[in-house]
Amino acid sequence: MTLMPEIENCRICADRFAATHTAHVPRPVVWFAPSARILIAGQAPGMKVYHSGRPFTDPSGDRLRDWLGVDEDTFYDRARVAIVPMAFCFPGYDAKGSDLPPPKICGQTWHGRVMDSLPNVALRILVGASAHRYHLGVKSNVTDTVVGWQDHAPHTFVLPHPSWRNTGWLKKNQWFGADVLPALRARVKEVLNDGND
């Protein structure tokens, strides 16, 4: 069995998910191909993505595509853009309706093999604290990590999560839209155009 079907058939978190407030079954959302030039590393699918089977099919995805300066066709072209969250399945909600964190066992089980299967990635876009910690080994909070974005550019960009919950953060940190996003969009365009040569 090849890697993608292995992940799609993974059920290691079945008991964990059954015990959540949502009591759902695993449904890994797997979205990558070996030819991808851009890696988007996120946190975990939400409920809408769990139902759609496509990553970022929610308002967060709309905001992220705007940040990147790409349309849906480009964003969902697996041959060009790999979308690899820290957990491939929706982790569920707790009793208060809050998102549960991505189970660490998912990343421990799959991420080394997934990263090895993406030899052509020229740009990593790390979305949210979980991705920052895993890919960069940082322990800083999201704001401090994103403030230091130039330490990782142009091959890696660190972003906050594009969730509506971060709208206040974006208003408070207007340098993000003024400084980071133009550089990010230019780099995304450069990498995608280079991949077309």
C-alpha positions in Angstrom: 0.0 0.0 0.0 1.3 3.4 -0.9 1.6 6.2 1.7 -1.6 8.2 0.9 -3.9 5.2 1.1 -2.2 4.1 4.3 -3.0 7.4 5.9 -6.5 7.5 4.5 -7.1 4.1 6.1 -5.5 5.0 9.5 -7.7 4.3 12.5 -5.2 4.7 15.3 -7.3 7.4 17.0 -10.7 5.6 16.7 -11.0 5.1 20.4 -9.8 8.6 21.2 -12.3 10.2 18.9 -15.2 8.0 20.1 -14.5 9.3 23.6 -14.8 13.0 22.5 -17.9 15.1 22.8 -18.4 14.7 19.1 -18.0 10.9 19.2 -16.9 10.8 15.6 -15.0 8.3 13.5 -11.6 9.0 11.9 -11.7 10.5 8.5 -8.1 11.5 7.4 -8.0 14.3 5.0 -4.9 13.7 2.8 -3.8 16.3 0.3 -0.3 16.1 -1.2 1.7 14.7 -4.1 5.5 14.2 -4.5 5.7 17.0 -7.1 4.4 19.7 -4.8 6.5 22.9 -4.7 4.7 24.5 -1.7 4.0 22.9 1.7 1.2 24.3 3.8 1.6 22.9 7.3 -1.4 23.5 9.4 -2.9 22.2 12.7 -5.8 19.8 12.1 -9.1 19.7 10.0 -12.1 21.3 11.5 -15.7 20.0 11.4 -16.5 21.5 8.0 -13.3 19.9 6.5 -14.3 16.6 8.2 -17.5 16.7 6.2 -16.1 18.0 2.9 -13.0 15.8 2.8 -11.0 18.8 1.4 -8.7 20.9 3.6 -9.5 24.5 4.4 -13.1 24.4 3.0 -14.2 27.0 5.6 -13.7 30.8 6.3 -10.2 30.1 7.5 -9.4 28.7 4.0 -10.8 31.8 2.3 -8.6 34.0 4.5 -5.5 31.8 3.9 -6.0 31.8 0.1 -6.2 35.6 0.3 -3.0 35.8 2.3 -1.3 33.6 -0.3 -2.7 35.5 -3.3 -4.0 32.3 -4.9 -7.3 31.1 -6.3 -9.0 27.9 -5.3 -7.8 26.0 -8.4 -4.2 26.7 -7.6 -4.7 26.1 -3.8 -6.2 22.6 -4.4 -3.8 21.5 -7.1 -2.0 18.7 -5.2 0.7 18.5 -7.8 1.8 22.1 -6.8 0.5 22.6 -3.2 0.7 20.0 -0.4 -1.5 20.6 2.6 -0.2 18.6 5.5 -1.7 19.3 9.0 -0.2 18.1 12.2 -3.2 15.7 12.5 -4.9 14.4 9.4 -8.3 13.9 11.2 -10.6 16.3 12.9 -9.7 15.9 16.6 -13.2 16.7 17.9 -14.7 19.1 20.4 -14.6 19.0 24.1 -17.8 19.3 26.2 -17.7 23.1 25.9 -17.5 23.0 22.1 -13.8 24.0 21.9 -11.4 22.4 19.4 -9.3 19.6 20.9 -5.6 19.7 20.1 -4.2 17.5 17.3 -3.2 14.1 18.7 0.6 13.8 18.8 0.5 10.2 17.7 -0.6 11.3 14.2 2.5 13.4 13.6 4.7 10.8 15.2 3.2 8.1 13.0 3.1 9.8 9.6 5.0 13.1 9.3 8.5 11.8 8.8 7.3 9.6 5.9 5.2 12.4 4.5 8.1 14.9 4.6 10.4 12.4 2.9 7.8 12.0 0.1 7.9 15.7 -0.7 11.4 16.2 -2.2 10.5 19.2 -4.4 9.1 21.6 -1.8 10.8 25.0 -2.2 8.5 26.9 0.2 7.1 25.9 3.6 4.2 27.9 5.0 3.7 27.1 8.7 0.3 27.9 9.9 -0.2 28.1 13.7 1.7 27.2 16.8 1.6 23.4 16.4 3.2 23.6 13.0 5.7 26.2 14.2 6.8 23.9 17.1 7.0 20.8 14.9 8.8 22.2 11.9 11.0 24.8 13.6 11.4 23.3 17.0 10.5 26.7 18.6 8.9 27.1 22.0 8.0 30.8 21.5 4.4 31.9 21.3 2.8 32.6 17.9 3.3 36.4 18.0 7.0 36.1 18.8 7.5 33.4 16.1 5.7 35.5 13.5 7.5 38.7 14.5 10.7 36.8 13.6 9.4 35.7 10.2 12.4 37.1 8.4 14.7 34.7 10.2 13.1 31.9 8.2 12.2 33.5 4.9 12.3 33.1 2.0 12.1 29.3 2.2 9.8 29.2 5.2 7.0 31.6 6.2 5.4 31.5 9.7 1.8 32.6 10.0 -0.8 32.8 12.7 -3.9 30.6 12.1 -6.3 32.3 9.7 -9.2 31.5 11.9 -11.9 34.2 12.6 -10.7 33.8 16.3 -7.5 35.7 15.3 -9.3 38.7 13.8 -8.4 40.7 16.9 -4.8 39.6 16.6 -4.7 40.8 13.0 -6.1 44.2 13.9 -3.6 44.6 16.8 -0.6 43.5 14.7 -1.1 45.4 11.5 2.6 44.9 10.5 1.6 41.4 9.6 -0.6 42.6 6.7 1.8 45.4 5.8 5.1 43.5 5.9 4.6 39.7 5.9 1.8 39.3 3.4 3.3 41.2 0.4 6.5 39.2 0.9 4.6 35.9 1.2 2.5 36.5 -1.9 5.6 37.4 -3.9 7.4 34.3 -2.8 4.3 32.1 -3.5 4.1 33.5 -7.0 7.8 33.0 -7.6 7.7 29.4 -6.5 4.6 28.5 -8.5 6.0 30.2 -11.6 9.3 28.5 -11.2 7.5 25.2 -11.1 6.0 25.9 -14.5 9.3 26.3 -16.3 
